Amino acid sequence: MLAEELGRLLLALDAAGKTYLLGSPDALLNSIVEAAARIFGAAAASILLVNETEGVLEFKVAYGASNRDLIGTRFPLDQGIAGYVAMSGQPIAISDVTQDTRFNRDFAKSTGYVPRSILATPLLAGDRVLGVMEVLDKINAPSFGMQDMELLGLFARQAALAINQAQSIENLSEALLVSLKRLAGADVEH
């Protein structure tokens, strides 16, 4: 009776939450990354998210010359240029990645795309770093400049808002599901 109704509600909420979270935020992030690549005249762009519990960065969306198979790829948070940006919370522009010791050449080769230049900025929610947004290889110039860095910061703020909102909704959904499961369990005991 009540327990069965709660069970159906739990299943519906669980499915609805996953549908919302899997659809909308990624579509928005894809559009932000695509717009950034086009506006910067970059060969590629991507967003990586911090997974604090596992201590890794994970590719969430990618556009352009970077391989779409990157989505879901993870690497340690303290490695590479993106790792440096995530750990320091500071943006960075590198005109020749081969001259930078933080550049992970083996990882880049494994993706099938080795960039020449990178512009990366943290995705911030207050003081918390949610991830990193990066654009690679400016097509009509040898590297990215300060104006590019400022503009990427604007894109990163929009992406961070979307990510933070999606994570908040996910946390609320999980809390609601836990509460409903407890309520359903309490109803079964009575």
N, C-alpha and C positions, 0 to 999 in steps of 0.2 A: 504494500500500500504506500505509505509515506516513503519507506526505504526504497521501493521500486521507482517511485517518482523521482526521488533524489538521485538514484542511480542513472536514470535516463537523462536528468538534467546535467549530471556530471559528464556523461558521455558527450552530450551536445555542446557544453561549454568547452570541453577539451578539444573537440573537433573544430569548433568555431574559432577558438583562440589560435590554434595552429594554422588554420587557413588565413586568418588576418595577418599573423606574424610572418608567415612564409611568403605572402603575396605583396602587400603594400610597401613595407619598408625597403625590400630589395629592389622593387621597381623604381622607387624614388632614388635610391642610392645608384642604381644603374644609370638613371637619367642625369644625375649630378656628375658622375664620372665621365659619361659621354660628352656632356656639355663642356666640362673642364678640358678634356682632350681636344675638342674642336676649337674652343676659344684660345687655348694656349698654343695651338698648332703643334700638339704633341703626338708622337707616334703611339703612345699608350698612356693609360691611367688606371689606377686601382685604389681600392680601399681595403685595408687590413684592420681587423679588430683584435683587441687584447683579450685573451682568455686568462684572467688572473689566477684561477685555480690551477690551471695546467702550466702557467708561465710561458705561454706561446702567443705568437701573432698568427692570425689566420686570414687568408685572402677571402674577402666577402664578395666583392665584385671586381671585375677587370674589363677593360675596353681597349680595343686597338691591337697593336702589334703583339702585345703580351698575350700569351696563350690563354684561352678561356678555360683550359683544363686546370688553371691555377686555383680556381674557386675551391675552397676547402683545404688547400695546401697549408701546412703549418710549419713553423720553425721557431726555435727558442727566442724568447723575448729579448735576450741580451746579445743577439747576433744581427749582423748586417746594418745597413743604413737605416732601414725602417725600424729596426730594433733600437738603434741609437736615438731616433726621434721619439719613439714611444717611451724610452727610459728617461730621456732628458726633458721631454715636453717642449723642446725647441724645434722650430723649422730649420731646414737646411737646404742649400742649393750647392750641388757639386757639378762642375763643368766637365770633369774627366774622372769617371768612377775608377778607372784603372790605377789612378794615383792615390786613391783613398783606401787605407788599410781596413776600414769597416766594410768595404764592399765584398760580398760573398760571391765570388766568381763561379765557384762550383755550383751553387744553387741557381744562379742565373743561367748557366749553361744547361742545367737539367730542365729548365723551363722552355728551352729552345729560343730564348730571346735575351741577348746581352746588351743592355743599354750603354750609351756613351755618357749621358748626363741625366741627373735626377734632381727633381725639386720635390721635397717632402715636408709635410706639416702635420702636427698632432691634431687629433680630433678630441676636443676638450669639452667636458661637462663640469664647469667650475674648475677645480684644480685636478680633477680626475682625467687621466688620458684614456679615452675609449678605444683609440686606434690611431691609424696613420693614413693620410691620403697622399698619394704620390702621382706625379706626372713625369713621364720619361721621354727624353730625346725631342727637344724642340726642333721641328722640321726645318724652319727657315732661319735658324740662328744656331751658333755653336753651343749656346747654353742659355739658361734662364737667368733673368735679372731680378733686382729688388722689387720692381713693379709686379713682376710675375708672382713673387713670393707673397706680396700683399694681397693680390687678387686670389691666389690659392687659399689664403686664410679665410676669405669671404665664403668660398665654396665649402671649405672645411667646417665653418660654423653651421652652415645649412645641413650638411651631412651629420654633424654631431647632434644637432637638434633632433633629426629623424631617428638616429640610433638610440639616443637617450630616451626618447618617447617610446620607441618600440620595446626597449628593455624595461621601462617602467610598467608598461601594459603587461608584458610577460610576467613580471614579478607580482603584479596585482592578480593576474589570472591564476598563477600558481598558489597564491595565498587563499584566494577564493575556493579553489579546488580542494585544498587541504582542509579548509574549514567545513566545506560541504561534506567531504569524506568523513570527517569527525562526527558531524551531525548525523550522517547516515549510519555510522557505526553505533552511535549512542541510541538511535531509534531502534536498531536491531536488538540491542541489549534489553530494551524495555518491553 
